[in-house]
Amino acid sequence: MKYLPSFLVILLSLAISNSAFAGLYDDWPDEAICLWLEQRPDHEGYLEENKKRELNCFKREDFSPRDFVHIPINIIMY
């Protein structure tokens, strides 16, 4: 029982370090990354993953980016 706090600290530090090395999009297939790029072609995370995996989504024949226009809505609540 006297080693329990040390064991918990080590376990917690290992859990944090393992999640720090895992990428956000590592578990997703290549097709999903390209599909997301079609929806948001200027998203930094998707572009970085496309470059990291060397997918070249923009050069595919079936790639058709959608024209996404963000229009902010001004809502006034009384």
Protein Blocks (a to p, Z undefined) as FASTA:
>chain_A
ZZmmmmmmmmmmmmmmmmmmpcfklmpcfklmmmmmmmmmmbfklmmmmmmnonolmlpm
klccddddddddddddZZ
